[in-house]
Every structure is written in C-alpha cells, then in structure tokens.
Amino acid sequence: MKFLASGKVKDIYDLDDGNLLFLFSDRVSAYDVKFHEEIPRKGEVLCKFAEFWFNELDFENHFVRTESKTGIIVKKMKMLPIECVVRGYFYGSLVSRWKNNEISLPDNSNTALAAKLPKPIFDPTTKSTHDIAIDKNGALEMGLVSNEEFDWLSNTSIKIYEKMTSIANNAGFILADLKLEFGKLDDKLILGDSIGPDEYRLWPKDLYSVGKTQEAYDKQLLRDWLTENGYQQKFDESRAKNQDPIAPSIPQGLIKKITDRYIIAYERFSKKSLSP
C-alpha cells in the first residue's frame, strides 16, 4: 500500500491490486479553509454514507467494497477536472451570483431565500484550491471536457440528483443541492469520489420554511456560523490581499452539533443505528 495524497477530508492510498483505498478523516474545511479542530465520528459517517449512496444509486460507479469503519476500496480511474454541481433551491452562493448577474435562473423562479427552483440546474465548477463556477462555454474553452461529455455530465448529474431527492424525501429530508465527480474507466464515464453531507445541503422537511436560513444536517452548519460571525468576509479580505485566511477555533458546542446531525442523518437514511 502506497500513500498517494491527502485531501481536505480523506487520505488516498494505492493498493497492490490496482485499486485505491479512501480513508475518511474527521478533518473539516469550509470556504476552502482548513480548521485545526476535528469533528468526532465525521469520517465514520462519511464512509457509511459513501457506501449507502453507491449501493443505492442505479448508476455505474467505482465503489468496490467497505474496508473498515472509515475506509472504502474503489476502482482507480482518471477523474475529470470538473465538479458537477446540481442546485434545486435558491440558496448558498447561487443567491449572490444571481444578484451579481453571474448566472441566470429558470423562468418563473422564486428568488426568496431557500425557495425551490422550477427545475434543477447544472452549475459546475473547476477543481482547484478555490473552485470557480463555469458554464458550458467556459468548460470547453478551458479544455476540461468535450461538448458530448459536458452534456452527458449535465443530464446524468440531474438524474442522480432527482433520484437522491426522492430517497431523501422518504427519509424526511430535502436535498437542496449536490456535488458529484466523475471519471473515466476503460474510456467509459462513471460516478466517482464519494457522496455524503460534505457534498450536499440537507434540510429536515418538517422545519423547512422559505425566506430564512435553513436548519442544516450537513457542513452548512459550520459555514453559517462563519458567515454570522464575520469570518467569511475576513477570509475574502485575506485572499484579496494574497494572504492565506486564518481559521478561527470552532466552538465545542457547534462541533458536537455537527457530529450529532451527521449521525442522525445517516441513521434516518439507512434505517440503521450507528453504535457509539
């Protein structure tokens, strides 16, 4: 086993059989800033969610098997340099980008915060330290994908989002948006990376209300705290000065809340209990 890379959340190892090992950690990042504190059991929940979604979704993917509480084995493939984001609700960065005329919304869209869009939209980004939203023309000009690949990614990502939305609804949640990644295996495009509460916004249906910040069962809890306390603005100001943002300390109460909600979400989806 050979260590290959350490990302924001998981460590990747090359195995002797040609597959890869993903080890999920308790590390956390938000707004592309890594924090010193960890979220207990986060890696375990991310691992279990990855297993759940790869088994649940009827789309070819690179999942092989679960190896441990925090590790899965996946097929090695060439990942595409594009993150496939699907948005079903008017929330997050979509709001500011729409206000700045950087993106168009479907006709008859309700622009109240957290309102459901008339239809899901494909809103991809680049893969970089600080992801940049791109449209089809931008993706083609940058040589990230071909015209046919972009259309396939758009259609497939929306189909996966719609399938996951149905599953989330049955579990008592709203899946507001989703980030997916794809790669090539034997020249065939398949679903890759991992899927979990670091890759989507998840809201409880019974507390959903248009026009306000939603209760989050995902990493948005940390983002909301950062925004409310002015840290997001400080991060942006640091980057404007070509300085690395400084991560504040996460309150212990918030850390516990994130852990609890990750566990609750998994148990509601899987209908399985996570032992302490």
C-alpha positions as CSV (number, residue, x, y, z in Angstrom):
1,M,0.0,0.0,0.0
2,K,1.4,3.4,-1.1
3,F,0.3,6.8,0.2
4,L,-0.8,8.9,-2.8
5,A,-2.5,12.1,-1.5
6,S,-4.2,13.8,1.4
7,G,-7.2,15.9,0.6
8,K,-9.4,18.2,2.7
9,V,-11.2,15.2,4.2
10,K,-9.8,11.9,3.0
11,D,-6.4,10.2,2.5
12,I,-5.9,8.1,-0.6
13,Y,-3.7,5.0,-0.9
14,D,-2.6,3.0,-3.9
15,L,-3.2,-0.7,-3.4
16,D,-1.2,-3.6,-4.8
17,D,-4.3,-5.0,-6.6
18,G,-4.6,-1.7,-8.7
19,N,-7.5,-0.3,-6.6
20,L,-7.5,2.7,-4.3
21,L,-8.2,3.0,-0.6
22,F,-10.1,6.0,0.6
23,L,-9.6,6.7,4.3
24,F,-12.1,9.3,5.6
25,S,-10.9,11.6,8.4
26,D,-12.6,13.8,11.0
27,R,-11.0,16.8,9.4
28,V,-13.2,19.7,8.3
29,S,-12.9,22.7,6.0
30,A,-15.3,25.4,4.9
31,Y,-14.9,28.2,2.3
32,D,-11.7,26.5,1.3
33,V,-10.2,27.0,4.7
34,K,-8.9,24.0,6.8
35,F,-9.6,24.1,10.5
36,H,-7.5,22.8,13.4
37,E,-10.4,21.1,15.2
38,E,-11.8,17.9,14.1
39,I,-15.5,16.7,14.1
40,P,-15.6,13.4,16.0
41,R,-17.1,10.4,14.0
42,K,-17.3,12.6,10.9
43,G,-15.0,10.2,8.9
44,E,-17.1,7.2,10.0
45,V,-20.3,8.8,8.9
46,L,-18.8,9.9,5.5
47,C,-17.6,6.4,4.9
48,K,-21.0,4.9,5.7
49,F,-22.8,7.4,3.5
50,A,-20.5,6.7,0.6
51,E,-21.3,3.0,0.9
52,F,-25.0,3.8,1.2
53,W,-25.2,6.0,-1.9
54,F,-23.0,3.9,-4.1
55,N,-25.1,0.9,-3.3
56,E,-28.4,2.7,-3.5
57,L,-27.9,4.6,-6.8
58,D,-28.6,2.8,-10.0
59,F,-25.6,4.4,-11.8
60,E,-22.3,2.7,-12.6
61,N,-19.6,3.8,-10.1
62,H,-16.2,3.0,-8.8
63,F,-17.2,1.6,-5.4
64,V,-15.8,-1.9,-4.7
65,R,-16.4,-2.6,-1.0
66,T,-16.2,-1.2,2.5
67,E,-12.8,-2.0,4.2
68,S,-13.3,-0.5,7.7
69,K,-15.3,2.0,9.7
70,T,-13.6,4.8,7.9
71,G,-12.3,3.2,4.7
72,I,-13.7,2.1,1.3
73,I,-12.0,0.4,-1.7
74,V,-12.7,1.9,-5.1
75,K,-11.6,1.3,-8.6
76,K,-8.8,3.6,-9.9
77,M,-9.8,5.8,-12.8
78,K,-8.9,9.1,-14.4
79,M,-11.0,11.8,-12.7
80,L,-12.4,14.6,-14.8
81,P,-11.2,18.1,-13.8
82,I,-14.7,19.4,-13.2
83,E,-17.1,19.3,-10.2
84,C,-20.7,18.6,-11.2
85,V,-23.0,20.8,-9.0
86,V,-26.8,20.5,-9.2
87,R,-28.9,23.1,-7.5
88,G,-32.6,22.5,-6.7
89,Y,-33.1,25.5,-4.4
90,F,-32.2,29.2,-4.3
91,Y,-29.6,29.1,-1.7
92,G,-25.9,29.4,-0.9
93,S,-23.6,31.0,-3.5
94,L,-26.3,30.9,-6.1
95,V,-28.0,33.8,-4.4
96,S,-25.1,36.2,-4.6
97,R,-24.1,35.1,-8.1
98,W,-27.7,35.7,-9.3
99,K,-27.7,39.2,-7.7
100,N,-24.4,40.0,-9.4
101,N,-25.8,38.8,-12.8
102,E,-23.3,36.0,-13.0
103,I,-25.9,33.3,-13.6
104,S,-29.4,33.0,-14.9
105,L,-32.3,31.2,-13.3
106,P,-35.1,29.2,-14.9
107,D,-38.2,31.1,-15.9
108,N,-40.7,31.8,-13.1
109,S,-38.1,31.2,-10.4
110,N,-38.9,32.4,-6.9
111,T,-36.0,34.4,-5.6
112,A,-36.9,34.2,-1.9
113,L,-34.2,32.6,0.1
114,A,-34.4,28.7,0.1
115,A,-37.2,28.7,-2.5
116,K,-37.4,25.6,-4.7
117,L,-36.4,26.2,-8.3
118,P,-38.8,25.3,-11.1
119,K,-36.3,22.7,-12.2
120,P,-32.8,21.6,-11.0
121,I,-29.9,23.4,-12.7
122,F,-26.5,22.1,-13.6
123,D,-23.9,24.6,-12.2
124,P,-20.4,23.1,-12.4
125,T,-17.1,24.4,-11.1
126,T,-13.5,23.9,-11.7
127,K,-11.4,21.7,-9.4
128,S,-8.9,24.0,-7.6
129,T,-8.0,25.4,-4.2
130,H,-10.8,27.9,-4.7
131,D,-13.4,26.5,-7.0
132,I,-14.7,28.7,-9.8
133,A,-18.1,28.4,-11.3
134,I,-18.1,27.8,-15.1
135,D,-20.7,27.4,-17.8
136,K,-20.5,25.1,-20.8
137,N,-18.6,27.6,-22.9
138,G,-16.0,28.1,-20.2
139,A,-15.6,24.3,-19.6
140,L,-15.0,23.8,-23.4
141,E,-12.6,26.8,-23.7
142,M,-10.6,25.5,-20.7
143,G,-10.4,22.1,-22.3
144,L,-11.9,20.4,-19.2
145,V,-14.3,18.2,-21.1
146,S,-15.7,17.7,-24.6
147,N,-19.0,19.0,-25.8
148,E,-20.5,15.5,-25.6
149,E,-19.0,14.9,-22.2
150,F,-20.4,18.1,-20.8
151,D,-23.9,17.3,-22.0
152,W,-23.6,13.7,-20.5
153,L,-22.4,15.1,-17.2
154,S,-25.3,17.6,-17.1
155,N,-28.0,15.1,-17.8
156,T,-26.6,12.4,-15.6
157,S,-25.9,14.7,-12.7
158,I,-29.5,15.9,-12.7
159,K,-30.8,12.3,-12.9
160,I,-28.7,11.4,-9.9
161,Y,-29.9,14.4,-8.0
162,E,-33.5,13.6,-8.7
163,K,-33.0,10.0,-7.6
164,M,-31.3,11.2,-4.4
165,T,-34.0,13.8,-3.8
166,S,-36.6,11.0,-3.8
167,I,-34.6,8.9,-1.3
168,A,-34.1,12.0,0.9
169,N,-37.8,12.8,0.8
170,N,-38.6,9.3,2.1
171,A,-36.1,9.9,4.9
172,G,-37.7,13.2,5.9
173,F,-35.2,15.5,4.3
174,I,-34.9,18.0,1.4
175,L,-31.8,17.6,-0.7
176,A,-31.1,21.3,-1.7
177,D,-28.1,20.8,-3.9
178,L,-25.4,18.3,-4.7
179,K,-21.8,18.0,-5.8
180,L,-20.7,14.9,-7.9
181,E,-17.5,13.9,-9.5
182,F,-17.0,11.6,-12.4
183,G,-14.0,9.8,-14.0
184,K,-13.1,7.5,-16.9
185,L,-12.5,3.8,-16.6
186,D,-11.7,2.0,-19.8
187,D,-12.9,5.2,-21.7
188,K,-16.3,5.0,-20.0
189,L,-17.6,7.8,-17.8
190,I,-18.7,6.6,-14.3
191,L,-19.5,8.1,-11.0
192,G,-16.6,8.5,-8.6
193,D,-15.2,10.2,-5.5
194,S,-17.6,10.0,-2.6
195,I,-21.1,11.2,-1.7
196,G,-22.2,12.5,1.7
197,P,-23.0,15.5,3.8
198,D,-19.8,17.2,2.7
199,E,-21.1,17.1,-0.8
200,Y,-24.7,18.3,-0.4
201,R,-27.0,20.5,1.6
202,L,-29.6,18.6,3.6
203,W,-32.6,20.1,5.4
204,P,-35.3,18.5,7.6
205,K,-38.6,18.7,5.8
206,D,-40.6,19.5,9.0
207,L,-38.5,22.6,9.7
208,Y,-38.3,23.9,6.1
209,S,-39.5,27.4,5.5
210,V,-38.9,29.7,2.5
211,G,-37.3,33.1,3.3
212,K,-34.9,32.1,6.1
213,T,-31.7,30.2,6.8
214,Q,-32.4,26.5,6.9
215,E,-31.6,24.0,9.6
216,A,-28.6,22.1,8.2
217,Y,-27.7,18.4,8.6
218,D,-24.5,18.9,6.7
219,K,-21.4,21.1,6.6
220,Q,-23.5,24.2,6.1
221,L,-23.8,24.4,9.9
222,L,-20.1,25.5,10.0
223,R,-20.5,27.8,7.0
224,D,-23.5,29.5,8.7
225,W,-21.5,30.1,11.9
226,L,-18.6,31.5,10.0
227,T,-20.8,33.9,8.0
228,E,-22.8,35.0,11.0
229,N,-19.6,35.9,12.9
230,G,-17.9,37.7,10.0
231,Y,-15.3,35.1,9.3
232,Q,-16.3,34.5,5.7
233,Q,-15.8,38.3,5.0
234,K,-12.4,38.1,6.7
235,F,-11.4,35.1,4.5
236,D,-12.3,37.1,1.4
237,E,-10.4,40.1,2.5
238,S,-7.3,38.0,3.2
239,R,-7.5,36.4,-0.2
240,A,-7.9,39.9,-1.8
241,K,-4.5,40.7,-0.2
242,N,-3.0,37.5,-1.4
243,Q,-2.8,36.2,2.2
244,D,-3.9,32.8,3.5
245,P,-7.1,33.1,5.6
246,I,-6.6,32.2,9.3
247,A,-9.1,29.6,10.6
248,P,-10.8,30.5,13.9
249,S,-11.4,28.0,16.6
250,I,-14.8,26.1,16.3
251,P,-16.9,26.2,19.5
252,Q,-17.2,22.8,21.2
253,G,-21.0,23.2,21.2
254,L,-21.0,23.5,17.4
255,I,-18.6,20.6,17.0
256,K,-21.0,18.4,18.9
257,K,-24.0,19.6,17.0
258,I,-22.3,18.8,13.7
259,T,-21.4,15.3,14.9
260,D,-24.9,14.6,16.2
261,R,-26.6,15.8,13.0
262,Y,-24.3,13.8,10.7
263,I,-25.2,10.7,12.7
264,I,-28.9,11.4,12.8
265,A,-29.0,12.0,9.0
266,Y,-27.2,8.7,8.3
267,E,-29.5,6.7,10.7
268,R,-32.6,8.2,9.1
269,F,-31.5,7.4,5.5
270,S,-30.1,3.9,6.2
271,K,-32.6,2.9,8.9
272,K,-29.6,1.5,10.8
273,S,-28.2,2.6,14.2
274,L,-24.6,3.7,14.4
275,S,-23.2,2.2,17.6
276,P,-21.2,4.6,19.9
